[in-house]
Amino acid sequence: MPKINEATDTDLKVIDTLQTMGWKRGDTLLYQQSYILTEQQQKQFEGKKSIKPDIVLQDLNGSILAVFENKFEDEKKALSKLRSLYATILKPRFLYACSPERTLFYDTEWKGLESGEFRQVDRFMTLEEMQLKIEQARRSNLQREIVIDKSIAGGINPSHGKETYYQTKCIQTLIQKYKEGKQKMLVHMATGLGKTRTMVAFVKALLEYNMAKRVLFVVDRIMLAEQAITDGFSLISTEYTAVRITSGNYKQYKNAQIHVVVIDTLENIHQNISSNFYDLIIVDECHRSININRKMIFDHFLCPRIGLTATPRTAVAKEGKDIPDEDLAILDTYRLFGCEIGEPDYQFDLTRGIDEGFLAPYQVLSIETELTKTARETGVNFDHYFDLKTEELVQLNEEEKIKLEQLNRKFIARETCLRVAEEIKKNTPTSLNLIKEKAKANTEYEPSEKEIDTINTWSHNPEVFLDEGQLRKIYDFEQGSIWDFFLHGAGIKKIPTPKERIERGYDTYIKTYNFNDQQIMVLRKIKGLVSANVADKKRISPQEIFDNPFYARAIGYDFQEVNQLFDNQFFCVFNNLQTTFKI
């Protein structure tokens, strides 16, 4: 009897049948798709660097639902390959083994007597039917008691001979809140108490009970990413695949159950990942990982997120800039992870760790050098200082003598300067009360020279030590006067942020001159580029814009076209526009 060709017989018949049921080839139906094995998987399946199942079915987010093997010549070998190789690596819910004579089916959720053998079926399932079964199993698992692997977390710690019960309690708390559908959670656990192992056991429970298919673990440094895999997720590597994703490999390893990523990498690739791709995001050291811009990254993903921290912080508006409440919420670790009342979802802090014997007590050792002692008691002479912002050495006109506290306020501690400036809002000296009341009564009030001298005298008080030069740097407002800073500190008139100054300058400039619609459109785009670069540099030249292909593309014209649009006066227009920005 002539040998039948699989590709032209079984494979193609199965593919045709699946397509009539709504599966789309190249989208939800993949034929002989290759999957690269991680290093750990290559060790587990010696001699294999990749696998290529006959057919893979996946949902619209790329999650693998079913794997087909059509090696009908050796049915026993085909079934073994499906269970031991494909099911272990790809984690599909359903398995099919097809031949011209029959189709065998296996559901990895089968329990008890049904879990042993493949069963013959007469049809395949549609995408909707598979998704329904998966959702039914997920809901069923939500009602089951979750068993935590105490060999990973919650067991006896040999270093102190005690059960780390707090890890178990943390996992149970998170599982319950996850089941309830809470989208933002925060764990405050002191360094040394095993946050990573706790999360590994938590992730294993979610994957094992089919409450999650993919988890993203975010760190802020490469070293921590490698540590999370080698010291953390390697504990479950024989069951679930964990891989550190980069800009170059995230597509290659998209079917791994656990992705570990550095926040800088995620910033570059998150737009290329479906918003529904992950079921959970865990952010390690979340007080360091997220700023205002990076909040957008996490908001891109429509799934719960958990923040881990040993040192949560609360945001305080201290720079005198017009910071919206929603931006402060981003900087506030508690509020960012859904703890508006100031309480994390689970907390086991340093004090408790020491009190209960899980952490060793510590002592603060303070050593004062002779130079520091002299500076504190009698002061030191200096003729220069190092500006931390500009990283330049600043020479003073004449040698001065100043005590350590004053030196710290005047030249070292920017944070201290900011807080002293903010004190004006709460504790205005008596000498300034009258001036403050006048300004409150009339926000356009112009102070006399004597009143300005009074403010300057106060600001140079040894207990304050703030002058115009410092305040301009602190508030990033080179055009500001001591009067501007006084009004801001008193809560009468806020100092505009650089971006606000750009918007106001742009509006004024457009209204001052008679530009046509096309010219206004170009100037608006240039204004946007300047605004985007204001954090890094104060001014940007036309050459920098048009030498950058991304900027030039954003404007939509090359330099010659723009220059002609402005009657060959673009340099003049551009410089005048930037001058109005006051940055």
ABEGO torsion letter per residue (X at the ends): XBBBBAAABAAAAAAAAAAAAGBBBGBABBBGBBBBBBAAAAAABBGBABBBBABBBBBAAGBBABBBBABAABAAAAAAAAAAAAAAAAGBABBBBBBAABBBBBBAABBEAAAABBBBBABBBBAAAAAAAAAAAAAAAAABBBBBBAAABGBBBAAAGBBBAAAAAAAAAAAAAAAAGBABBBBBBBBGAGAAAAAAAAAAAAAAAGABABBBBBBABAAAAAAAAAABAAAAAAABBBBBBBAAAAAAAAABABBBBBAAAAAAAAAABBAAABABBBBBGAAAABBAAAAAAAAABBBBBBBBBABBBBBBBAAGBBBBAAAAAAABAAAAAGBAAGBBABBBBAAAAAAAGABBBBBBBBBBBAAAAAAAAAEBBBABBBBAAAGBBBBBABBBBBBAAAAAAAAABAAAAAAAAAAAAABBBAAAAAAAAAAAABAABBBBAAAAAAAAAAAABAAAGBBAAAAAAAAGBAABBAAAAAAAAAGABBBBBAAAAAAAAAAAAAAABBBBAAAAAAAAAAAAAAAAAAAABABBBAAAAAABAAAAAAAGBBAAAAAAAAGGAAAAAAAAAAAAAGX
